[in-house]
Amino acid sequence: MTDSVFDSKSEIIENAEVFEEDYTPDEILCRDEMMNEYVKVLRPIYKGRPPKNAFLYGDTGVGKTAVTKRLTDQLISDIKEQKDDHTLVANEFSIVSDTVVLPHEVTEDDDVDLTIIQLNCQNLPTKSDTNSSYQVAIAMVNEMRHQEDKIATTGYAPQAVYNMLYEEIDRVGGTFLVILDEVDAIGSDDTILYELPRSRSNGDIHNARIGVIGISNDYTFRKNLSPKVQDTLCEREIRFPAYEAQELGDILAARCEVGLVDGSYSEENLRLASALARRDSSGSARKAIDIIKRAAEIAEDEGATELKDTYIREAHEDLQQGDMVSSITHQDNHKLIALGALAEAERLGQTPIRTKTFHEAYQKFAEGTNTEPLTLRGFHNHLSRLSMFGFVEELTNNEGRKGGRYNEYQFSEDLSKETVKEAFDTMNDINWVTIRIRPGAEG
Ligand SMILES: Nc1ncnc2c1ncn2[C@@H]1O[C@H](COP(=O)(O)OP(=O)(O)OP(=O)(O)O)[C@@H](O)[C@H]1O
């Protein structure tokens, strides 16, 4: 037996893969209704009829991707089975980063050729609003080309890219299912979403039929789509509601049964993890699974052979902290600078801090980051948002005639100056500034 420092004294995690993001569970629980709807969308493909378009929406972690993966896998295997007296040729596509291409199945029976291309629009090379449809088209062209024929992500006229895309689609032929995950990331230029479903009726392609499935957790995106896209893409809509705590418990129980050592956890542990996930993520299975995974790791580090509620609470706090860091990094520069200035104020023992002093601290921090500071009024708008988002707490004081009414600010219970600093440390485009604050700027 080896005696390694990397070994833990106890083992609770039996199969770590089942807690990874790309794991496909054996069974999708609590989503029967959505699966039934989804099957109706995919059924024409199985039957060799023209594919349908659909739009799936629901908050993060509610099973949109898991259900999609499960049903497309099943579609491929059922088509294979249906045609098992024909020759199947797996057409190898290379995989560009963050995109998944399921194998292209070519049967001798032309009407069931199926190519599934799945792209995560968030991971495309540019986030610029004006050309994301263009980037989707380029990514699709590259999915269908061999390494040496792939095209660059810039430099082509949009029409030239669409022509290449149609050429590739026609070359491969058959039925295409294009799944665009996080489709809202394509922004306001939704050209690709009406180009693709209409390409056959517009005479751009002749040998293929295309169905498009858009997946999003941004409800406003659907509303803002151009009417012609709404008509096609949203032909069918499938809404994925948040999971209830009980449903999260069922999903966790199934996951832990394969992932954790028998007898190392209790129903109560799972109930707590589900309740915490339900509370702060409005029902994300991903959150519930992450809590259990982290809690099991903490338990192993502690040398424990069983999960305890304290580990689950600790895991939850760790993850909250991570979520906080990432939501800070998504704020604009003025809000970041305001948070940095508040962290500095707290370090100097100046919190809660009055508005004018806070504004002065913000100005100093802004100067140190080479940012043009906002006036008190503009700054105040950002403060209101920070307090609305739950980063900052606004305290209203009333000292009557003597002192009047005034506001003071401090970090909310969920945020600390260390977390703000940690968030700054992860960002390359803004630096931390050490400032001095003149107390009593309010006069
Ligand atoms: N009904 C379910 N049964 C089993 N596991 C599930 C279920 N729903 C979600 N999961 C698991 O929860 C995690 C998140 O699910 P999924 O990726 O499908 O969410 P999503 O709705 O696509 O989220 P996002 O919008 O953030 O991409 C995955 O590990 C997935 O396997």
The ligand as an SDF file (V2000), in Angstrom:
LIG
                    3D

 31 33  0  0  0  0  0  0  0  0999 V2000
  -34.1020   16.2240  -14.4160 N   0  0  0  0  0  0  0  0  0  0  0  0
  -32.8190   15.9730  -14.1640 C   0  0  0  0  0  0  0  0  0  0  0  0
  -32.4260   14.7430  -13.8000 N   0  0  0  0  0  0  0  0  0  0  0  0
  -31.1150   14.5050  -13.5560 C   0  0  0  0  0  0  0  0  0  0  0  0
  -30.1410   15.4220  -13.6240 N   0  0  0  0  0  0  0  0  0  0  0  0
  -30.4870   16.6770  -13.9790 C   0  0  0  0  0  0  0  0  0  0  0  0
  -31.8310   17.0100  -14.2670 C   0  0  0  0  0  0  0  0  0  0  0  0
  -31.9000   18.3140  -14.5860 N   0  0  0  0  0  0  0  0  0  0  0  0
  -30.6550   18.7920  -14.5020 C   0  0  0  0  0  0  0  0  0  0  0  0
  -29.7990   17.8210  -14.1440 N   0  0  0  0  0  0  0  0  0  0  0  0
  -28.3620   17.9730  -13.9430 C   0  0  0  0  0  0  0  0  0  0  0  0
  -28.1280   19.2960  -13.4600 O   0  0  0  0  0  0  0  0  0  0  0  0
  -27.0290   19.9070  -14.1220 C   0  0  0  0  0  0  0  0  0  0  0  0
  -27.4760   21.1500  -14.8850 C   0  0  0  0  0  0  0  0  0  0  0  0
  -28.4390   20.8000  -15.8660 O   0  0  0  0  0  0  0  0  0  0  0  0
  -28.4310   21.3910  -17.3350 P   0  0  0  0  0  0  0  0  0  0  0  0
  -27.0160   21.6380  -17.8030 O   0  0  0  0  0  0  0  0  0  0  0  0
  -29.2770   20.5470  -18.2030 O   0  0  0  0  0  0  0  0  0  0  0  0
  -29.1250   22.7930  -17.0780 O   0  0  0  0  0  0  0  0  0  0  0  0
  -29.5110   23.9190  -18.1240 P   0  0  0  0  0  0  0  0  0  0  0  0
  -30.9850   24.1800  -17.9310 O   0  0  0  0  0  0  0  0  0  0  0  0
  -29.0870   23.5330  -19.4980 O   0  0  0  0  0  0  0  0  0  0  0  0
  -28.6900   25.1440  -17.5700 O   0  0  0  0  0  0  0  0  0  0  0  0
  -27.9470   26.3560  -18.3480 P   0  0  0  0  0  0  0  0  0  0  0  0
  -29.0390   27.2430  -18.8480 O   0  0  0  0  0  0  0  0  0  0  0  0
  -27.1260   27.0000  -17.2820 O   0  0  0  0  0  0  0  0  0  0  0  0
  -27.1210   25.7270  -19.4360 O   0  0  0  0  0  0  0  0  0  0  0  0
  -26.4410   18.8240  -15.0240 C   0  0  0  0  0  0  0  0  0  0  0  0
  -25.4410   18.1620  -14.2830 O   0  0  0  0  0  0  0  0  0  0  0  0
  -27.6060   17.8950  -15.2540 C   0  0  0  0  0  0  0  0  0  0  0  0
  -27.1650   16.5750  -15.5130 O   0  0  0  0  0  0  0  0  0  0  0  0
  1  2  1  0
  2  3  1  0
  2  7  2  0
  3  4  2  0
  4  5  1  0
  5  6  2  0
  6  7  1  0
  6 10  1  0
  7  8  1  0
  8  9  2  0
  9 10  1  0
 10 11  1  0
 11 12  1  0
 11 30  1  0
 12 13  1  0
 13 14  1  0
 13 28  1  0
 14 15  1  0
 15 16  1  0
 16 17  2  0
 16 18  1  0
 16 19  1  0
 19 20  1  0
 20 21  2  0
 20 22  1  0
 20 23  1  0
 23 24  1  0
 24 25  2  0
 24 26  1  0
 24 27  1  0
 28 29  1  0
 28 30  1  0
 30 31  1  0
M  END
$$$$
